[in-house]
Amino acid sequence: MTPANTSTVPASESMTGSSARWTSASGECLGAFRAWQARVSAATTYLFFEIETSEGRVGTGEATMSRDDEETARIAEALFRELVAGHPVAQIPALLTRCATAVGLRPNRSAGTALSGLEHCLLDLRGQALGLPIYELLGGPQRERVRLYANINRGMFGTDRSPEVFAETAIRVRDEGFSVLKIAPFDHVRPGTAPDDPAVRAGIARIAAVRAAVGDTFGILVDCHGRLGSQTCYAILPELIDLRLGWLEDPFVTHVDMQAGDPPGSGNLPLTYVPPVPLTDLQELARRSPLPLSGAEFEFGLQSFKEILDTGALSFIMADVKHCGGISAARAIGELAGSYGAKLAPHNPSGPIATVASMHVSLATPSFEILEYQWGEVAQRDHMITPGEGFDRGWLTPSGKPGLGVAIDHEGLAAYATSVTRLA
């Protein structure tokens, strides 16, 4: 990708080599971009970005799960080289506007994720330069800490996915201090699968086992991954209501980015291509169901989220800081959601950098409800950044440090990731 509206480096600034330090009459400048790909499990690879300034300050971001790390890193590097490199740190807000304009209103997933990860880095640097945490740049904290729910699904990839093991896992999560968890129970189900198919019945059995294990007051969220057709969804809806779910996430395929195979060991088959259903289908389900609906995890930018919110279908908007345009975009989306009476519940099956970025959004957004936490998949994730995420028994607490407040611990990343590759 070659971004539109490219800029040239001011004559007062010069650089030798891709990672050399910039010098400028304007003070501290943006000099080097790096991308690190870290394989951390059979199913997951983290993609981290860094931007270094002429004074050695480093801003950090995450661009995991674009489905094409090489392309995502290439786009981010092109945006940095053509629109950011050499400019003063003081110009970061204007530079971010240039990058967003270059990417456009409807980028593909790689470009949207590249922009988002780059924005994390630049906002981190802006916060560091001003001596303020990012949540202060977003308007200030609305709460002292952030409530989490445990997404147990990826931690169960490659394991026994029987109802009994789901129940045992749920008890472990509860014992670690969480009060809400999320499962993706509908392995092997596709939009055309009949309601009485064994795969559908197995999904219901998993949810029922978890409910029996954790009791009536514990929160259970169900992610359908777009696997239910309308016939099956309406047929099993009474059972789902009886199981007292906190929400039903992505029951239908509504976005082209939901068309993908699942990671190895997930127990799921790849979805064959199914045309995304119109948002009116989701609107009709919301009208007929007392269960709250959640979704929109792959959407980008305010316009896309407005189109979804206009339907009134979703009670919870799952903007993802890695895909939606970044931290500031997620905060704006949360503000928009609140104006519709919806809650922000950021999508975050992510690594530690995106989790901290999501925490800043969650702290500063009045409409925030709860944040996803990827539980059980990468045991040493907290040792891949410094300091750690601030996790404590189902909550995240900010450190109060400027910017994101964390950085990559390269020694820890090398020690605990299966492999680490520099992409840019």
KEPALO-979013 format. One line per field, with one value per residue (C-alpha): residue number from 1; residue in three letters; x, z, y. Coordinates in nm, 2 decimals, always signed. Example, Ala and Ser with C-alpha at 12.3 -4.5 7.8 and 13.67 -1.06 7.14 Angstrom:
num <- [1, 2]
residu <- [Ala, Ser]
c1 <- [+1.23, +1.37]
c3 <- [+0.78, +0.71]
c2 <- [-0.45, -0.11]
//
This chain:
num <- [1, 2, 3, 4, 5, 6, 7, 8, 9, 10, 11, 12, 13, 14, 15, 16, 17, 18, 19, 20, 21, 22, 23, 24, 25, 26, 27, 28, 29, 30, 31, 32, 33, 34, 35, 36, 37, 38, 39, 40, 41, 42, 43, 44, 45, 46, 47, 48, 49, 50, 51, 52, 53, 54, 55, 56, 57, 58, 59, 60, 61, 62, 63, 64, 65, 66, 67, 68, 69, 70, 71, 72, 73, 74, 75, 76, 77, 78, 79, 80, 81, 82, 83, 84, 85, 86, 87, 88, 89, 90, 91, 92, 93, 94, 95, 96, 97, 98, 99, 100, 101, 102, 103, 104, 105, 106, 107, 108, 109, 110, 111, 112, 113, 114, 115, 116, 117, 118, 119, 120, 121, 122, 123, 124, 125, 126, 127, 128, 129, 130, 131, 132, 133, 134, 135, 136, 137, 138, 139, 140, 141, 142, 143, 144, 145, 146, 147, 148, 149, 150, 151, 152, 153, 154, 155, 156, 157, 158, 159, 160, 161, 162, 163, 164, 165, 166, 167, 168, 169, 170, 171, 172, 173, 174, 175, 176, 177, 178, 179, 180, 181, 182, 183, 184, 185, 186, 187, 188, 189, 190, 191, 192, 193, 194, 195, 196, 197, 198, 199, 200, 201, 202, 203, 204, 205, 206, 207, 208, 209, 210, 211, 212, 213, 214, 215, 216, 217, 218, 219, 220, 221, 222, 223, 224, 225, 226, 227, 228, 229, 230, 231, 232, 233, 234, 235, 236, 237, 238, 239, 240, 241, 242, 243, 244, 245, 246, 247, 248, 249, 250, 251, 252, 253, 254, 255, 256, 257, 258, 259, 260, 261, 262, 263, 264, 265, 266, 267, 268, 269, 270, 271, 272, 273, 274, 275, 276, 277, 278, 279, 280, 281, 282, 283, 284, 285, 286, 287, 288, 289, 290, 291, 292, 293, 294, 295, 296, 297, 298, 299, 300, 301, 302, 303, 304, 305, 306, 307, 308, 309, 310, 311, 312, 313, 314, 315, 316, 317, 318, 319, 320, 321, 322, 323, 324, 325, 326, 327, 328, 329, 330, 331, 332, 333, 334, 335, 336, 337, 338, 339, 340, 341, 342, 343, 344, 345, 346, 347, 348, 349, 350, 351, 352, 353, 354, 355, 356, 357, 358, 359, 360, 361, 362, 363, 364, 365, 366, 367, 368, 369, 370, 371, 372, 373, 374, 375, 376, 377, 378, 379, 380, 381, 382, 383, 384, 385, 386, 387, 388, 389, 390, 391, 392, 393, 394, 395, 396, 397, 398, 399, 400, 401, 402, 403, 404, 405, 406, 407, 408, 409, 410, 411, 412, 413, 414, 415, 416, 417, 418, 419, 420, 421, 422, 423, 424]
residu <- [Met, Thr, Pro, Ala, Asn, Thr, Ser, Thr, Val, Pro, Ala, Ser, Glu, Ser, Met, Thr, Gly, Ser, Ser, Ala, Arg, Trp, Thr, Ser, Ala, Ser, Gly, Glu, Cys, Leu, Gly, Ala, Phe, Arg, Ala, Trp, Gln, Ala, Arg, Val, Ser, Ala, Ala, Thr, Thr, Tyr, Leu, Phe, Phe, Glu, Ile, Glu, Thr, Ser, Glu, Gly, Arg, Val, Gly, Thr, Gly, Glu, Ala, Thr, Met, Ser, Arg, Asp, Asp, Glu, Glu, Thr, Ala, Arg, Ile, Ala, Glu, Ala, Leu, Phe, Arg, Glu, Leu, Val, Ala, Gly, His, Pro, Val, Ala, Gln, Ile, Pro, Ala, Leu, Leu, Thr, Arg, Cys, Ala, Thr, Ala, Val, Gly, Leu, Arg, Pro, Asn, Arg, Ser, Ala, Gly, Thr, Ala, Leu, Ser, Gly, Leu, Glu, His, Cys, Leu, Leu, Asp, Leu, Arg, Gly, Gln, Ala, Leu, Gly, Leu, Pro, Ile, Tyr, Glu, Leu, Leu, Gly, Gly, Pro, Gln, Arg, Glu, Arg, Val, Arg, Leu, Tyr, Ala, Asn, Ile, Asn, Arg, Gly, Met, Phe, Gly, Thr, Asp, Arg, Ser, Pro, Glu, Val, Phe, Ala, Glu, Thr, Ala, Ile, Arg, Val, Arg, Asp, Glu, Gly, Phe, Ser, Val, Leu, Lys, Ile, Ala, Pro, Phe, Asp, His, Val, Arg, Pro, Gly, Thr, Ala, Pro, Asp, Asp, Pro, Ala, Val, Arg, Ala, Gly, Ile, Ala, Arg, Ile, Ala, Ala, Val, Arg, Ala, Ala, Val, Gly, Asp, Thr, Phe, Gly, Ile, Leu, Val, Asp, Cys, His, Gly, Arg, Leu, Gly, Ser, Gln, Thr, Cys, Tyr, Ala, Ile, Leu, Pro, Glu, Leu, Ile, Asp, Leu, Arg, Leu, Gly, Trp, Leu, Glu, Asp, Pro, Phe, Val, Thr, His, Val, Asp, Met, Gln, Ala, Gly, Asp, Pro, Pro, Gly, Ser, Gly, Asn, Leu, Pro, Leu, Thr, Tyr, Val, Pro, Pro, Val, Pro, Leu, Thr, Asp, Leu, Gln, Glu, Leu, Ala, Arg, Arg, Ser, Pro, Leu, Pro, Leu, Ser, Gly, Ala, Glu, Phe, Glu, Phe, Gly, Leu, Gln, Ser, Phe, Lys, Glu, Ile, Leu, Asp, Thr, Gly, Ala, Leu, Ser, Phe, Ile, Met, Ala, Asp, Val, Lys, His, Cys, Gly, Gly, Ile, Ser, Ala, Ala, Arg, Ala, Ile, Gly, Glu, Leu, Ala, Gly, Ser, Tyr, Gly, Ala, Lys, Leu, Ala, Pro, His, Asn, Pro, Ser, Gly, Pro, Ile, Ala, Thr, Val, Ala, Ser, Met, His, Val, Ser, Leu, Ala, Thr, Pro, Ser, Phe, Glu, Ile, Leu, Glu, Tyr, Gln, Trp, Gly, Glu, Val, Ala, Gln, Arg, Asp, His, Met, Ile, Thr, Pro, Gly, Glu, Gly, Phe, Asp, Arg, Gly, Trp, Leu, Thr, Pro, Ser, Gly, Lys, Pro, Gly, Leu, Gly, Val, Ala, Ile, Asp, His, Glu, Gly, Leu, Ala, Ala, Tyr, Ala, Thr, Ser, Val, Thr, Arg, Leu, Ala]
c1 <- [+0.00, +0.12, -0.09, -0.25, -0.16, +0.20, +0.43, +0.80, +1.05, +1.12, +1.45, +1.56, +1.55, +1.78, +1.82, +2.08, +1.96, +1.61, +1.68, +1.90, +1.81, +1.65, +1.77, +1.55, +1.52, +1.17, +1.30, +1.22, +1.12, +0.98, +1.26, +1.24, +0.96, +0.99, +0.75, +0.79, +0.60, +0.60, +0.45, +0.30, +0.08, -0.03, -0.32, -0.19, +0.09, +0.13, +0.23, +0.38, +0.49, +0.75, +0.83, +1.15, +1.21, +1.53, +1.57, +1.54, +1.18, +0.98, +0.61, +0.44, +0.14, -0.02, -0.16, -0.24, -0.50, -0.52, -0.48, -0.18, +0.10, +0.34, +0.10, -0.01, +0.35, +0.42, +0.13, +0.22, +0.58, +0.47, +0.24, +0.52, +0.78, +0.57, +0.36, +0.52, +0.90, +1.10, +0.82, +0.82, +0.65, +0.44, +0.27, +0.14, -0.24, -0.20, +0.01, -0.26, -0.52, -0.30, -0.26, -0.64, -0.71, -0.46, -0.62, -0.97, -1.32, -1.35, -1.00, -0.95, -0.86, -0.48, -0.49, -0.73, -0.52, -0.20, -0.34, -0.47, -0.13, +0.05, -0.19, -0.12, +0.25, +0.20, -0.05, +0.18, +0.46, +0.23, +0.13, +0.50, +0.60, +0.32, +0.38, +0.02, -0.14, -0.34, -0.67, -0.60, -0.56, -0.90, -1.08, -0.98, -1.08, -1.44, -1.34, -1.04, -1.01, -1.15, -1.37, -1.28, -1.45, -1.25, -1.26, -1.18, -1.22, -0.87, -0.72, -0.91, -0.79, -0.65, -0.80, -1.10, -1.40, -1.65, -1.92, -1.74, -1.41, -1.59, -1.74, -1.41, -1.25, -1.53, -1.47, -1.10, -1.19, -1.43, -1.17, -0.92, -1.16, -1.36, -1.74, -1.81, -1.67, -1.73, -1.74, -1.77, -1.96, -2.09, -1.81, -1.88, -2.20, -2.25, -2.53, -2.72, -2.70, -3.04, -3.15, -3.15, -2.80, -2.57, -2.33, -2.60, -2.70, -2.34, -2.31, -2.62, -2.48, -2.16, -2.34, -2.57, -2.27, -2.10, -2.42, -2.46, -2.09, -2.08, -2.43, -2.70, -2.53, -2.21, -2.22, -2.20, -2.15, -2.18, -1.99, -2.16, -1.89, -2.16, -2.24, -2.61, -2.86, -3.19, -3.38, -3.15, -3.11, -3.48, -3.53, -3.28, -3.36, -3.59, -3.31, -3.06, -3.30, -3.34, -2.96, -2.96, -2.69, -2.55, -2.54, -2.54, -2.25, -2.24, -2.52, -2.52, -2.25, -2.29, -1.94, -1.71, -1.42, -1.62, -1.55, -1.24, -1.12, -1.06, -0.71, -0.57, -0.71, -1.02, -1.25, -1.42, -1.44, -1.37, -1.68, -1.76, -1.84, -2.18, -2.30, -2.33, -2.69, -2.83, -2.83, -3.21, -3.18, -3.00, -3.25, -3.54, -3.36, -3.32, -3.69, -3.79, -3.53, -3.49, -3.12, -2.89, -2.69, -2.33, -2.10, -1.92, -1.57, -1.43, -1.59, -1.37, -1.45, -1.75, -1.96, -1.96, -2.05, -2.32, -2.49, -2.50, -2.62, -2.90, -3.06, -3.09, -2.99, -2.69, -2.69, -2.31, -2.07, -1.74, -1.50, -1.15, -0.86, -0.65, -0.90, -1.14, -0.88, -0.70, -0.75, -0.89, -1.14, -1.25, -1.31, -1.52, -1.71, -1.79, -1.92, -2.14, -2.27, -2.36, -2.57, -2.77, -2.81, -2.57, -2.27, -1.90, -1.75, -1.42, -1.33, -0.99, -0.88, -0.54, -0.19, -0.08, -0.02, -0.37, -0.51, -0.35, -0.46, -0.81, -0.79, -0.71, -1.02, -1.23, -1.11, -1.21, -1.54, -1.86, -2.05, -1.80, -1.94, -1.67, -1.35, -1.25, -0.94, -0.78, -0.76, -0.55, -0.38, -0.04, +0.07, +0.37, +0.21, +0.26, +0.64, +0.64, +0.59, +0.72, +0.57, +0.29, -0.07, -0.19, -0.42, -0.56, -0.85, -1.06, -0.97, -0.71, -0.57, -0.36, -0.01, -0.05, +0.26, +0.27, +0.15, +0.04, +0.25, +0.41, +0.66, +0.78, +1.02, +1.23, +1.42, +1.09, +0.94, +1.24, +1.23, +0.86, +0.75, +0.81, +0.97, +1.03, +1.07, +1.14, +0.91, +1.01]
c3 <- [+0.00, -0.08, +0.12, -0.04, +0.05, +0.12, +0.27, +0.23, +0.51, +0.60, +0.49, +0.85, +0.92, +0.80, +0.86, +0.75, +0.74, +0.83, +1.21, +1.25, +1.48, +1.34, +1.44, +1.39, +1.49, +1.60, +1.89, +1.95, +1.62, +1.51, +1.37, +1.36, +1.31, +1.41, +1.39, +1.59, +1.52, +1.82, +1.80, +2.15, +2.10, +1.84, +1.75, +1.82, +1.70, +1.85, +1.62, +1.82, +1.68, +1.82, +1.72, +1.85, +1.87, +1.82, +2.20, +2.24, +2.37, +2.25, +2.18, +2.17, +1.99, +1.90, +1.56, +1.63, +1.44, +1.11, +0.95, +0.75, +0.97, +0.68, +0.49, +0.81, +0.90, +0.54, +0.54, +0.88, +0.78, +0.46, +0.65, +0.90, +0.63, +0.41, +0.66, +1.00, +0.99, +1.07, +1.21, +1.56, +1.84, +1.90, +1.56, +1.65, +1.64, +1.29, +1.18, +1.30, +1.09, +0.79, +0.84, +0.89, +0.57, +0.38, +0.50, +0.42, +0.56, +0.46, +0.47, +0.45, +0.78, +0.73, +0.67, +0.95, +1.19, +1.07, +1.13, +1.47, +1.59, +1.46, +1.65, +1.97, +1.93, +1.85, +2.13, +2.37, +2.27, +2.30, +2.65, +2.75, +2.61, +2.81, +3.12, +3.11, +3.09, +2.78, +2.97, +3.07, +2.70, +2.64, +2.89, +3.23, +3.42, +3.48, +3.72, +3.92, +3.76, +3.48, +3.52, +3.31, +3.18, +3.10, +2.74, +2.80, +2.44, +2.30, +2.62, +2.55, +2.19, +2.15, +2.47, +2.55, +2.47, +2.65, +2.87, +3.18, +3.08, +3.01, +3.35, +3.52, +3.34, +3.44, +3.81, +3.77, +3.62, +3.91, +4.16, +4.01, +4.09, +3.77, +3.80, +3.42, +3.15, +2.78, +2.58, +2.21, +2.24, +1.89, +1.74, +1.39, +1.36, +1.03, +0.93, +0.76, +1.04, +1.17, +1.52, +1.62, +1.48, +1.74, +1.70, +1.81, +2.10, +2.21, +2.22, +2.44, +2.66, +2.71, +2.82, +3.05, +3.21, +3.28, +3.42, +3.66, +3.76, +3.84, +3.98, +3.90, +3.98, +3.77, +3.43, +3.12, +2.77, +2.46, +2.13, +1.83, +1.58, +1.32, +1.32, +1.37, +1.09, +1.18, +1.19, +1.44, +1.64, +1.69, +1.76, +2.05, +2.18, +2.46, +2.59, +2.58, +2.76, +3.03, +3.07, +3.17, +2.94, +2.98, +2.60, +2.27, +2.05, +1.67, +1.62, +1.24, +0.98, +0.94, +0.82, +0.55, +0.80, +0.99, +0.69, +0.81, +0.93, +1.30, +1.45, +1.49, +1.77, +1.81, +1.76, +1.49, +1.12, +0.88, +0.77, +0.40, +0.25, +0.36, +0.23, +0.53, +0.63, +0.63, +0.96, +0.96, +1.04, +1.36, +1.42, +1.40, +1.64, +1.89, +1.86, +1.93, +2.19, +2.55, +2.54, +2.48, +2.16, +2.12, +1.82, +1.57, +1.66, +1.31, +1.22, +1.15, +1.21, +1.34, +1.02, +1.03, +1.40, +1.34, +1.08, +1.33, +1.61, +1.39, +1.38, +1.76, +1.75, +1.97, +2.34, +2.36, +2.10, +2.08, +1.92, +1.91, +1.95, +1.71, +1.42, +1.47, +1.41, +1.75, +2.10, +2.02, +1.77, +2.03, +2.28, +2.02, +1.93, +2.30, +2.32, +2.01, +2.16, +2.48, +2.29, +2.16, +2.50, +2.42, +2.63, +2.52, +2.58, +2.39, +2.19, +2.32, +2.24, +2.23, +2.37, +2.66, +2.47, +2.32, +2.66, +2.83, +2.54, +2.59, +2.96, +2.89, +2.67, +2.93, +3.21, +3.02, +2.85, +3.05, +2.85, +2.93, +3.07, +3.08, +2.90, +2.74, +2.88, +2.70, +2.97, +2.98, +2.64, +2.71, +3.06, +3.05, +2.87, +3.17, +3.14, +2.78, +2.88, +3.15, +3.39, +3.38, +3.28, +3.63, +3.65, +3.99, +4.03, +3.74, +3.73, +3.57, +3.76, +3.58, +3.69, +3.64, +3.43, +3.12, +2.79, +2.78, +3.09, +2.95, +2.69, +2.53, +2.75, +2.47, +2.70, +2.83, +2.48, +2.36, +2.66, +2.65, +2.28, +2.06, +1.80, +1.75, +1.40, +1.30, +1.01, +0.97]
c2 <- [+0.00, +0.35, +0.59, +0.89, +1.24, +1.15, +1.41, +1.48, +1.50, +1.87, +2.00, +2.07, +1.70, +1.42, +1.05, +0.79, +0.43, +0.30, +0.30, +0.60, +0.89, +1.20, +1.54, +1.85, +2.21, +2.11, +1.90, +1.53, +1.36, +1.03, +0.82, +0.44, +0.18, -0.18, -0.48, -0.80, -1.12, -1.36, -1.71, -1.78, -2.08, -2.33, -2.09, -1.74, -1.51, -1.17, -0.87, -0.58, -0.25, +0.00, +0.36, +0.51, +0.89, +1.09, +1.09, +0.71, +0.72, +0.42, +0.39, +0.05, -0.10, -0.42, -0.54, -0.90, -1.10, -0.92, -1.26, -1.14, -1.01, -0.95, -0.73, -0.55, -0.48, -0.36, -0.12, +0.02, +0.07, +0.25, +0.48, +0.55, +0.61, +0.83, +1.02, +1.01, +0.96, +1.27, +1.48, +1.62, +1.43, +1.75, +1.69, +1.35, +1.45, +1.59, +1.29, +1.05, +1.24, +1.21, +0.83, +0.78, +0.98, +0.77, +0.44, +0.57, +0.50, +0.13, -0.02, -0.40, -0.57, -0.56, -0.18, -0.11, -0.32, -0.15, +0.19, +0.09, -0.05, +0.25, +0.48, +0.29, +0.37, +0.73, +0.79, +0.62, +0.86, +1.16, +1.05, +1.00, +1.34, +1.51, +1.30, +1.18, +0.83, +0.77, +0.76, +1.13, +1.21, +1.05, +1.28, +1.13, +0.82, +0.73, +0.45, +0.33, -0.01, -0.22, -0.53, -0.83, -1.14, -1.45, -1.58, -1.95, -2.07, -2.02, -2.16, -2.48, -2.53, -2.87, -3.00, -3.22, -3.00, -3.22, -3.05, -3.18, -3.01, -2.69, -2.71, -2.78, -2.49, -2.25, -2.35, -2.26, -1.93, -1.85, -1.95, -1.70, -1.42, -1.37, -1.32, -1.35, -1.59, -1.64, -1.96, -2.05, -2.38, -2.44, -2.65, -2.79, -2.59, -2.40, -2.16, -2.44, -2.69, -2.81, -2.74, -3.11, -3.17, -3.34, -3.05, -2.80, -3.02, -3.05, -2.67, -2.65, -2.92, -2.73, -2.41, -2.61, -2.78, -2.45, -2.30, -2.60, -2.57, -2.20, -2.14, -1.89, -1.56, -1.61, -1.44, -1.66, -1.50, -1.71, -1.63, -1.80, -1.70, -1.64, -2.02, -2.01, -1.98, -1.81, -2.13, -2.29, -1.97, -1.93, -2.30, -2.30, -1.96, -2.08, -2.30, -2.02, -1.79, -2.06, -2.08, -1.70, -1.58, -1.23, -1.20, -1.38, -1.27, -1.28, -1.54, -1.47, -1.39, -1.02, -0.92, -1.05, -1.08, -1.35, -1.59, -1.78, -2.11, -2.15, -2.20, -2.55, -2.75, -2.53, -2.82, -2.62, -2.67, -2.38, -2.20, -2.23, -1.90, -1.77, -1.43, -1.20, -1.15, -0.80, -0.61, -0.63, -1.00, -0.91, -0.63, -0.89, -1.13, -0.84, -0.77, -1.13, -1.21, -1.10, -1.20, -0.90, -0.92, -0.82, -0.78, -0.55, -0.67, -0.63, -0.30, +0.01, +0.38, +0.57, +0.54, +0.16, +0.15, +0.42, +0.20, -0.09, +0.13, +0.27, -0.07, -0.08, -0.45, -0.46, -0.39, -0.43, -0.28, -0.48, -0.23, -0.38, -0.13, -0.35, -0.32, -0.02, +0.25, +0.25, +0.38, +0.72, +0.56, +0.31, +0.59, +0.78, +0.46, +0.42, +0.77, +0.71, +0.38, +0.56, +0.81, +0.52, +0.36, +0.08, -0.03, -0.06, -0.40, -0.41, -0.71, -0.83, -1.19, -1.03, -1.00, -0.78, -0.46, -0.45, -0.54, -0.24, -0.02, -0.15, -0.08, +0.29, +0.31, +0.13, +0.36, +0.67, +0.57, +0.64, +0.37, +0.10, -0.23, -0.50, -0.60, -0.93, -1.11, -1.39, -1.65, -1.97, -1.96, -1.79, -1.86, -1.62, -1.33, -1.09, -1.15, -1.03, -0.67, -0.44, -0.38, -0.63, -0.57, -0.50, -0.80, -0.89, -1.15, -1.04, -0.68, -0.45, -0.16, +0.11, +0.19, +0.57, +0.58, +0.81, +0.68, +0.32, +0.27, -0.06, -0.16, -0.48, -0.68, -0.82, -1.06, -1.20, -1.22, -1.41, -1.64, -1.73, -1.70, -2.01, -1.78, -1.40, -1.26, -0.90, -0.80, -0.43]
//
